[in-house]
Amino acid sequence: MQPVDKANILIEAFPYIRQWYGTTVVVKYGGSTRSGAEELKNTLQDIVLMKFVGMRPVVVHGGGKDITRLTEKLGIKSTFVDGLRVTDLSTIEVVEMVLGGKINKELVSTIQQLGGQAVGLSGKDGALLQATKAKSKSGKDLGYVGKVSKVNTAVLDILDKEQFIPVIAPLGMGPDGKTYNVNADEAAGAIAGALKAEKLVFLTDVPGICKKKEDPKSLMSSIKAKDVPKLVKSGVISGGMIPKVEACLHAVKSGVHKTHIINGTLPHALLLEIFTPQGVGTEIVP
């Protein structure tokens, strides 16, 4: 690539850098995109760059696969009801260890190695994510699984003033002080809504929402919130995509301007989505 080509890329990105300067972007980083060190580095480089050009990234991460691996090692059987993990006392201890410890600190450490400043939090810190006990859609008990009842953004506001990137593990605190496992998609949507973020971006291992499953050519680049129910009913949106779309809808209703579902395994997918005219993936808008 010639020097002038590099300059042209920066010029193309300039209007978007100016447009998004000072805006909050919540990024939900899913375990499905943590396939290797290079993929992790690419994503976190994007987030550090966003911070350096004046944006305010907030990272929310999951870790279901890591939790399953550790529970299996410890001989704890994982049980799922209506697609949700039943979280008993032994399991919630593993969940807190994996989400609030291993994964959270790995992300924080990598951001700092890349030149950024990050602080790892769980939803319990500063009562960030307040939760109530959740039940499955069929009404069955899920143990220590919670739904977000309130987001206290005070600690995030303090970190933003000091130029830190918050990295949040989706653990909620109940009114009784107990720890609850909160779906990471739901947590990201609730946090984005509470912050009135400009964007909420879900990094997944699929191109976005496609009319025909596993057919990237049928990718729907933009969907209006009012059209989501019929897409769910028709099966276009199904399985693990449903909680992501529900979180997008919650965020949009709470004042988030745009939500995005993109393929986080694509190198520098965040930069392509935010700083190029064509973008990647699917956006869900009011």
DODRENTOR-143411 format. One record per residue (C-alpha): chain; x, y, z. Coordinates in nm, 2 decimals. Each point is the difference from the previous one (the first is absolute). Layout:
% residues N
A; X; Y; Z;
...
END
This chain:
% residues 286
A; 0.00; 0.00; 0.00;
A; 0.13; 0.34; -0.10;
A; 0.02; 0.29; 0.26;
A; -0.27; 0.19; -0.19;
A; -0.23; -0.30; 0.03;
A; 0.05; 0.00; 0.38;
A; -0.08; 0.37; 0.01;
A; -0.32; -0.06; -0.21;
A; -0.11; -0.25; 0.26;
A; 0.04; 0.25; 0.28;
A; -0.18; 0.26; -0.20;
A; -0.29; -0.24; -0.06;
A; -0.02; -0.07; 0.37;
A; 0.02; 0.37; 0.10;
A; -0.38; 0.08; -0.03;
A; -0.09; -0.29; 0.22;
A; 0.27; 0.08; 0.26;
A; -0.14; 0.35; 0.02;
A; -0.36; -0.13; 0.01;
A; 0.06; -0.25; 0.28;
A; 0.24; 0.21; 0.21;
A; -0.11; 0.01; 0.36;
A; -0.27; -0.26; -0.05;
A; -0.05; -0.32; 0.21;
A; 0.02; -0.34; -0.17;
A; -0.08; -0.31; 0.20;
A; 0.17; -0.31; -0.15;
A; -0.12; -0.35; 0.10;
A; 0.29; -0.23; -0.05;
A; -0.12; -0.36; -0.03;
A; 0.19; -0.31; 0.09;
A; -0.06; -0.13; -0.36;
A; 0.24; 0.26; -0.13;
A; 0.28; -0.09; 0.24;
A; 0.14; -0.27; -0.23;
A; 0.36; 0.10; 0.03;
A; 0.25; 0.26; 0.12;
A; 0.01; 0.18; -0.34;
A; -0.38; 0.04; -0.01;
A; 0.00; 0.13; 0.36;
A; 0.28; 0.25; -0.09;
A; -0.18; 0.12; -0.31;
A; -0.32; 0.08; 0.19;
A; 0.17; 0.16; 0.29;
A; 0.22; 0.21; -0.23;
A; -0.32; 0.14; -0.15;
A; -0.13; 0.09; 0.34;
A; 0.32; 0.17; 0.11;
A; 0.01; 0.20; -0.33;
A; -0.37; 0.10; 0.06;
A; 0.11; 0.14; 0.34;
A; 0.30; 0.19; -0.15;
A; -0.21; 0.17; -0.27;
A; -0.24; 0.13; 0.27;
A; -0.27; -0.26; 0.02;
A; -0.12; -0.15; 0.33;
A; 0.00; -0.38; -0.04;
A; -0.15; -0.22; 0.28;
A; 0.07; -0.38; -0.03;
A; -0.24; -0.26; 0.13;
A; 0.11; -0.36; -0.04;
A; -0.14; -0.35; 0.04;
A; 0.17; -0.33; 0.05;
A; -0.24; -0.30; -0.02;
A; 0.25; -0.24; -0.17;
A; 0.26; 0.07; 0.27;
A; -0.25; -0.06; 0.27;
A; -0.11; -0.33; -0.15;
A; 0.36; -0.11; -0.03;
A; 0.08; 0.07; 0.36;
A; -0.32; -0.15; 0.14;
A; 0.08; -0.32; -0.19;
A; 0.35; -0.01; 0.14;
A; -0.14; 0.04; 0.35;
A; -0.26; -0.27; -0.06;
A; -0.30; 0.25; 0.02;
A; -0.27; -0.10; -0.25;
A; -0.13; 0.29; -0.21;
A; -0.38; 0.00; -0.04;
A; -0.19; 0.22; -0.24;
A; -0.37; 0.10; 0.01;
A; -0.15; 0.19; -0.30;
A; 0.35; 0.07; -0.12;
A; 0.11; 0.15; 0.34;
A; 0.26; -0.14; 0.23;
A; -0.14; -0.12; 0.34;
A; 0.24; 0.16; 0.25;
A; 0.01; -0.17; 0.34;
A; 0.23; 0.11; 0.28;
A; 0.30; -0.20; -0.13;
A; -0.05; 0.13; -0.35;
A; -0.03; 0.37; 0.10;
A; 0.34; -0.03; 0.17;
A; 0.15; -0.13; -0.32;
A; -0.18; 0.27; -0.20;
A; 0.13; 0.28; 0.22;
A; 0.35; -0.15; -0.02;
A; 0.00; -0.02; -0.38;
A; -0.18; 0.32; -0.09;
A; 0.12; 0.23; 0.28;
A; 0.35; -0.15; 0.01;
A; 0.15; -0.19; -0.30;
A; -0.17; 0.16; -0.30;
A; -0.04; 0.35; 0.15;
A; 0.36; 0.03; 0.10;
A; 0.12; -0.15; -0.34;
A; -0.18; 0.28; -0.18;
A; 0.12; 0.27; 0.23;
A; 0.36; -0.12; -0.02;
A; -0.01; -0.02; -0.38;
A; -0.15; 0.35; -0.04;
A; 0.28; 0.14; 0.22;
A; 0.27; -0.19; -0.20;
A; -0.14; 0.18; -0.31;
A; 0.04; 0.34; 0.16;
A; -0.34; 0.06; 0.14;
A; -0.12; 0.04; 0.36;
A; -0.27; -0.24; 0.12;
A; -0.17; -0.09; 0.33;
A; -0.17; -0.33; 0.05;
A; -0.34; 0.00; 0.18;
A; -0.27; -0.24; 0.07;
A; -0.36; 0.11; 0.02;
A; 0.04; -0.02; 0.38;
A; 0.26; 0.28; 0.01;
A; -0.17; 0.33; 0.09;
A; -0.33; -0.18; -0.02;
A; 0.04; 0.04; -0.37;
A; -0.25; -0.28; -0.10;
A; -0.28; -0.05; 0.25;
A; -0.19; -0.32; -0.06;
A; -0.31; -0.19; 0.10;
A; -0.04; -0.38; -0.02;
A; -0.10; -0.12; -0.35;
A; -0.21; -0.30; -0.11;
A; 0.00; -0.18; -0.33;
A; -0.27; 0.07; -0.26;
A; -0.18; -0.31; 0.11;
A; 0.01; 0.12; 0.36;
A; 0.27; -0.24; 0.13;
A; 0.25; 0.10; 0.27;
A; 0.35; 0.08; -0.13;
A; 0.18; 0.05; 0.33;
A; 0.23; 0.30; 0.01;
A; -0.10; 0.14; -0.34;
A; -0.10; 0.36; 0.01;
A; -0.17; 0.27; -0.21;
A; 0.13; 0.36; 0.00;
A; -0.23; 0.22; 0.21;
A; 0.21; 0.31; 0.01;
A; 0.33; 0.13; -0.14;
A; 0.20; 0.24; 0.22;
A; 0.24; 0.18; -0.24;
A; 0.18; 0.20; 0.27;
A; 0.32; -0.21; 0.00;
A; 0.00; 0.01; -0.39;
A; -0.03; 0.38; 0.01;
A; 0.30; 0.02; 0.23;
A; 0.21; -0.23; -0.22;
A; -0.09; 0.20; -0.31;
A; 0.12; 0.32; 0.16;
A; 0.33; -0.16; 0.07;
A; 0.03; -0.14; -0.36;
A; -0.03; -0.37; 0.10;
A; -0.17; -0.26; -0.22;
A; -0.25; -0.20; 0.22;
A; 0.00; -0.38; -0.05;
A; -0.31; -0.15; 0.16;
A; -0.08; -0.36; 0.10;
A; -0.37; -0.06; 0.00;
A; -0.05; -0.08; 0.37;
A; -0.29; 0.16; 0.17;
A; -0.06; 0.07; 0.37;
A; -0.34; -0.08; 0.15;
A; -0.18; 0.20; 0.27;
A; 0.11; -0.27; 0.24;
A; 0.37; 0.05; -0.10;
A; 0.01; -0.34; -0.18;
A; 0.19; -0.03; -0.33;
A; -0.21; -0.07; -0.32;
A; 0.11; -0.12; -0.34;
A; -0.14; 0.25; -0.25;
A; -0.02; -0.07; -0.37;
A; 0.28; 0.21; -0.16;
A; -0.21; 0.11; -0.29;
A; -0.27; 0.13; 0.24;
A; 0.27; 0.17; 0.21;
A; 0.15; 0.18; -0.30;
A; -0.35; 0.12; -0.11;
A; -0.08; 0.13; 0.34;
A; 0.33; 0.18; 0.04;
A; -0.03; 0.15; -0.34;
A; -0.35; 0.12; 0.07;
A; 0.10; 0.15; 0.34;
A; 0.30; 0.18; -0.15;
A; -0.22; 0.12; -0.30;
A; 0.28; -0.13; -0.22;
A; 0.03; 0.10; -0.36;
A; 0.06; -0.36; -0.10;
A; -0.03; -0.35; 0.14;
A; 0.21; -0.25; -0.19;
A; -0.02; -0.38; 0.03;
A; 0.30; -0.20; -0.12;
A; -0.10; -0.35; -0.10;
A; 0.13; -0.27; -0.22;
A; -0.26; 0.05; -0.28;
A; -0.03; 0.27; -0.26;
A; -0.31; 0.15; 0.15;
A; -0.37; -0.08; -0.06;
A; -0.05; -0.19; -0.32;
A; -0.33; -0.07; -0.18;
A; 0.13; -0.34; -0.07;
A; 0.21; -0.17; 0.27;
A; 0.37; -0.04; -0.07;
A; -0.04; 0.20; -0.33;
A; 0.21; 0.32; 0.03;
A; -0.14; 0.12; -0.33;
A; -0.35; 0.03; 0.17;
A; 0.14; 0.23; 0.27;
A; -0.25; 0.27; 0.12;
A; 0.21; 0.31; 0.04;
A; -0.27; 0.20; 0.18;
A; -0.32; -0.09; 0.19;
A; -0.25; 0.23; 0.16;
A; -0.10; -0.09; 0.36;
A; -0.36; -0.03; -0.09;
A; 0.08; -0.28; -0.25;
A; 0.18; -0.22; 0.25;
A; -0.31; -0.19; 0.13;
A; -0.10; -0.14; -0.34;
A; 0.36; -0.10; -0.07;
A; 0.00; -0.20; 0.33;
A; -0.34; -0.15; -0.09;
A; 0.13; -0.11; -0.34;
A; 0.31; -0.15; 0.14;
A; 0.24; 0.24; -0.17;
A; 0.11; 0.10; 0.35;
A; 0.04; -0.31; 0.23;
A; 0.21; -0.18; 0.25;
A; 0.29; 0.20; 0.16;
A; -0.08; 0.30; -0.22;
A; -0.33; 0.06; 0.19;
A; 0.16; 0.13; 0.32;
A; 0.23; 0.23; -0.20;
A; -0.29; 0.15; -0.19;
A; -0.21; 0.03; 0.31;
A; 0.29; 0.20; 0.16;
A; 0.02; 0.21; -0.31;
A; -0.37; 0.08; 0.03;
A; 0.03; 0.09; 0.37;
A; 0.29; 0.23; -0.08;
A; -0.18; 0.17; -0.29;
A; -0.30; 0.06; 0.22;
A; 0.22; 0.15; 0.27;
A; 0.15; 0.25; -0.24;
A; 0.30; -0.17; -0.17;
A; 0.01; 0.13; -0.35;
A; 0.13; -0.31; -0.18;
A; 0.07; -0.36; 0.08;
A; 0.22; -0.23; -0.20;
A; 0.06; -0.38; -0.03;
A; 0.32; -0.07; -0.18;
A; 0.25; -0.28; -0.06;
A; 0.27; 0.05; 0.26;
A; 0.23; -0.26; -0.15;
A; 0.05; 0.23; -0.30;
A; 0.33; 0.19; 0.05;
A; -0.07; 0.35; 0.13;
A; -0.38; -0.04; -0.04;
A; -0.07; 0.28; 0.25;
A; 0.21; 0.25; -0.21;
A; -0.17; -0.12; -0.32;
A; -0.35; 0.05; 0.16;
A; 0.06; 0.34; 0.15;
A; 0.25; 0.17; -0.22;
A; -0.09; -0.10; -0.36;
A; -0.31; 0.09; -0.21;
A; -0.11; -0.35; -0.08;
A; 0.05; -0.16; 0.35;
A; -0.05; -0.37; 0.07;
A; -0.27; -0.21; 0.16;
A; -0.36; 0.10; 0.09;
A; -0.12; 0.32; 0.16;
A; -0.32; 0.02; 0.20;
A; -0.14; 0.35; 0.01;
A; -0.31; 0.17; 0.15;
END
